[in-house]
Amino acid sequence: MKVRTIAFAAAASGFLLLSLEAAQAAETQTVKLGLAAPMTGAQAQYGKDFESGVQLAIDDFNATKPKIDGKETKFVLEALDDQADPKTGTVVAQKLVDDGIKGMLGHFNSGVTIPASAIYSRAGIPQISTATAPAYTRQGFKTTFRMMTSDTQQGSVMGKYVVETLHAKRIAIIDDRTAYGQGLAEQFETAVKAAGGNLIDHQFTSDKAVDFKAILTGIKSKNPDFIYYAGADAQSAPMVKQARTLAMKATFASGEMSKTEDFIKIAGPAADGAIVSLAGLPLDKMPGGAGFTQRYKAKFGYEPTTYAPYTYDGAMAMMQAMQKANSSDPSVYLPVLAKTDMKGVTSDHFAYDQFGDLRDAIITVYKCENGQWKPITVLGSK
């Protein structure tokens, strides 16, 4: 009888333990975040960097055992390849909405982000993107936010810098006609003219082009001392190399040369002297840069590159807004997200203005010297 009683008690304890575990599991909710970026093609390196930053943020936040609406919450990521293509991007956007995401991180490219943003807006889903084109946050949507400085801020300070600090006398512009390239070029041109600079030419290419000799030959005849390319390094690297084969001595600058070795490998010795402007501070100068780099290397086994710190902050801003609002319902946490002012990796005050643009407008200018990108100045103001 005594043995049976003990056995029964043990069985009851086991049943109680299983019941408690089941109850706890029932109280744990999963919140899905969406991500879209180019995971294949010429810009796949950007997409991987983008995704890695977001995934690290999710892992770090989940480790704090967050509770939302009284339930332990686990954030998960659905990441899709938009191929840096606007049409594919809208298909991806609709799929993510249909899959029940509560917030959107991406897209990477302005030309993809802008048409996709209408889909998220109609669904009422907040979107935080690396898109820098001014038009992205000027559509009248309440759901659009940035992770990085806009082209209005970057193009303006670079145009002034080229004229007033570098003292360029004859300036030419080439842009790739994407939403990113066109917006950056327009802001740069406006700033050059406002500073009293002499703009001698503005030519156009595409983000698929590989041969720039015709454009460069035409610009060379006008004797430029400075050429500004508004586009990505898949084009800027061969462009610089081809310019040197034409014996062009003008200084080249771009708003989107990657700080990875890819540009230098493609351009070769021609890379030396090239200039790039990038949003924010160098990683080792960012407020949270050291800790971020340590955690990133521990997780992935390699160094973070250009975009991961920004996507980390964007993801953190979204998850913190849900926690503060005590809800993952987009309509509830959206106004909280708009009032974000947090200490992040990239800034001590990661905060938004009335449009969803970042309040901090910090631009770092890098120059390639002896095959290495080196920061030479920081522009803008907080």
N, C-alpha and C positions, 0 to 999 in steps of 0.2 A: 504493500500500500504506500509505503514511504517512497519507494523507488518510482512508482507511478506518479506520485505527486511531484517529485523532482523533475521527472521527464515532462510532465504537463507544464510545469513552470518554465522549463527551458524552451519548450515549444512556444509557449505564450510570449516569452521574451523575444524569441526569434520573429514571431509574427508582428509584435509591436515594433521591432526594429525595421522590418520590411515596410510596415505601414508608415513609419516616420520618414523613411527614405522616399517612399512613393509620394507622400505629402510634400516633401521638400522639392522633389522633381516637378511636381505639379505647380509649385510656386515659382519655379524658374522659367522666365520667359526669354525667347530669342527675338532679337531685333535685327533685321536685315538692312545693311547699308549697300547701296549700289556704287559701282565704280566702272568707268569706261575710259579707255585710252588706247593709243596704238600699241598693240602687243606683237604685231608682225610688221614687216616692211622696214623702210629706211629709218623710221622713228621709234622702232621697238625699244631701243635703249631708254628712251624717255618714258615709255609706258611702264617698263619694268621698275624704273626708279620711282615713278609715281605710285605704283602699287605697293612697293616695299615700304615706303613711308607710311601709307595708310594702314598696312597690316601690322606694322610695329605699334602704331597708335592704338589699334584695336586690342592687341595683345597686352599692352601696358594698362589700358583702361579696364579690360576684363580682369586683370590681376588684382584690381582694387575691390573686387566683388561688389560692383555697383548695384544699387537698388533703385528701381523706378516704379512708382505706383505701388509701393510696398512689396514688390517682388524682386528677387535676385535676378539680374539681367545679364545675358550673354549676347554680345554683339558679334555678328558674322558678316562676312563680305561676299557679295556676288560680283565678280570682276569679269567684264566682257571686252572683247577686242573691237574697237570701232574703226580700225584700219586708217585712222586719220582722214576718213572720208565722210563728208556731210550726209550723204544718203544712207550709208551704213550706220552712221551715228544716230539718225532718227529711228531706224529700225531697232537698234540696241536700246535706245531710250524707252521706246514703247514696251519692249520686252521687260525691262527692269521695273517699269511701273506696273505692268501686269503681274510680275512676280512678287509684288507686295513690299518693295523697299520703302523704308521710312525716311530716308535721306539719300542724297546723291552727291558723290565725290567725283568730280570730272564734269565735262570731258577735258582733255589736255589742250587740244587745239582750239583757237578762237573760231575758226571756220566750221568746226563740228559742234562746238558748244552752243553757239548762237541759235541755229535751227533746233537743236535738241532742247534748249531751254524753254521753248514754247510748250513742249510736251510735259515737262515737269511742272511748269506753271499752271497748266490746265488741271493737273492732278493735285496741285497744292503742295508739291514736295519740294522742300528747300534744296538748293543746289549750290555747292561750293566748288569753284573751278580754278584751274591755273590759267584760264583764258585771260589775255591782257588787252584785247581789243576794247576800246571805249564803249562801243555799241552794246556790248553784252549786258552791262548794268544800266543802260539807258533806254530799255524797252518798255518801262512802266511795270515790270514784274516785281512783285514783292519777294520772290523766291530766289533771286540771283545774288550770289556773294562770291568774293574772290579769295584766293590763297596768296596771291602775289600782287605786286604793284602793277597798275594799269599802264597802257602805252601813253596815255595822256601825261602821266607823271614821268615815265622813262624817256619818251621822245622829247619832251619839253626840256628836261635838264640836260640831255645830251646835245641838243641843238645849240643851246647856250654855251655849253662847255667847249664844243668844237670851235666856235667862233671866238669866244672871249679868253679861253685858256690855251687851247692848242693853236690859236691864231691862223686857222685855215683861211686861205684867200679865195680859192676856187673849188667849190663843193659840188659834187655830183651825187645823186641818189639812184639806187636800183632797188625795186621792191618786187616781191613774188606774187603780188595781187591776191594773196590770201587775205582773209579778214585780219589776221595778225599783221602781216607785212604791210598792207595798205594803211591800216590804222597807225602803225608805228611810223611809217614814212611821212604821213600827213602831219603828225605831231612834230616830228623832227624838222620838217620843212618850215612849218609855221614858226618854230622857235629860232631857226637859223635866220629867217627874214626879220623877225622881231629884234634879234641881236645885231642887225645890220650886216649880216653875212651875204656873200655873193654866191647864189645858187646858179650853176651854169647848165645843169642838165638833170632830167629825171626820167630814167628808163625803166622798163618793165620786163619781167621774165615770169617763170612759173615755178612752183615747188616740185616740179617733175623734171625740170631742165637739167642738162649736163654739159652743154656747150654754150659758152658765153662770149666767145671770141668776137662775134659780130657786134654785140652791145659794147664790149670793152673797146673795140677798135674805134667805134663812133665816139665814145667818151674821151678816148686818148687824144683825138684830134682837137679837143677843146682844152687840153692841157690842165687837167685837174690836179690839185695837190691833196685832195681828200675825197674818198668815195665811201658812202654809207650804204650798206646793204641791209635791207629790212626783210629778213627771212631766216631760215634755219641753216645749220652748218652742213647739211647734206648738199646744199648749193654753195654756201659761202666758201667752203674749203677749196673745191675745184676752181671756183671763180678767182680766188686769190692766186692760186697756182698758175692759171691761164694768164692772168694779168702780168705776172712776172715774166712769163715767156714772151709777152709783147713788150717787155722792157718798160712797163708802167711803174713809176716810182711813187705814185700817190699812196698815202696812208689809207688802209682799209679799216673800217669799223663796222660792227654788226650788233644788233640787239639780241642775237640768238646763236652765238657760237657756243657749243657745249664746252664745259671746262674739263671734259674727259680728254683723253689723248687722241680721239678720233680725228678731230680737226687737224691736229699737228701731223698725224700720220698721213693724211690725205694731201695736205698742202706742202708737206716737206719743209725745206729751208725757207720757202716763201712765207711760212707762218710767222716768222720773226718780224716784229713790228706791227702786227695786226692788233686791233683793239676790240674789246667786247664789253658791252654794258649788260649787267644782270641785276635783277631785283634783289634787294636786301644786302646783308653783310656777308663777307666770306664765312664759311662754316666755322672756322676757328675763332671768329670774332662775334658770332651769334651768342646771345645771353645763355641759351641752353645747348650750345653746340658741342661742348666737351662730353656731357652726359649722353646726349643723343648719339654721338659717334660711337661711344663705348657700347651702348645697348645695341645699336645697329650692327656693329661688327660681330658682337657676340651671337646675334641671331642669324645673320646671313653669311658671315665669314669674309666680308669684303667691305671696303670703305663706301659710305654714302656719296652720291654725286649731287648734281645741281638741285633737283626738285624734291627729293625725299623730305628734307626738313619742312618744306612748305606744306606738302600733303599731310605730313604728320600733324602740323598745327591745325590744318583745315578739318581733319577728322576729329581731333580732340575738341575743337570748338563745337562741332555738331553734337558729339556725345555729351559734353558738359552741359550744353543747352537743354538736352533731353532730361538730364539728371536734375538740373535746377528747376525745370518746369514740372518735374515729377510725372512726365508723360512722354511717350514716343509718338504720340499723335502729332503729325506735322502742323496742324492748325493751332495746336496748343504751344509747341515749343518754338515755332517760327518767330514770334515776337521776342522771345528770350534770346534766340540766336542773333537777332538784329542788334541787340544791346550788348553783345559780347565785348568784354574787355578783360582778357586773360594774359597771364604771363606764359609765353610760349617758348619754343625753341628759337624761333626766328626773331622774336621781338618781346620786350618786356610788357608791351601794350598791344597785343593782337586784338584790334578793335575795328569796328566798321563805322563808316559815315552813313548818311541818309540814303545813299545809293547802293550800299553793299560793297563799296570799295574800301580797301584798307586805309586807315588814317595815316599810318607811317608811310612816307614816300622816300625810301632809302634806295639809292642806286650805287653799285660798286662798279668801277671801271677797271678792267684788267688789260694787260698788255702781254703779248707773247715775247719772251726774251730767252734766247738759247733753248728753245723747245719747251718752255714752261710758261703757264699762265701765272702772272704775278699781279696782285692788286696794286693799282697806282694812286687811286683816290676814291673817296666816298662822296657822292653828291646827294642833294635833296635835303629835306628837313622833316622832322616829326611833327 
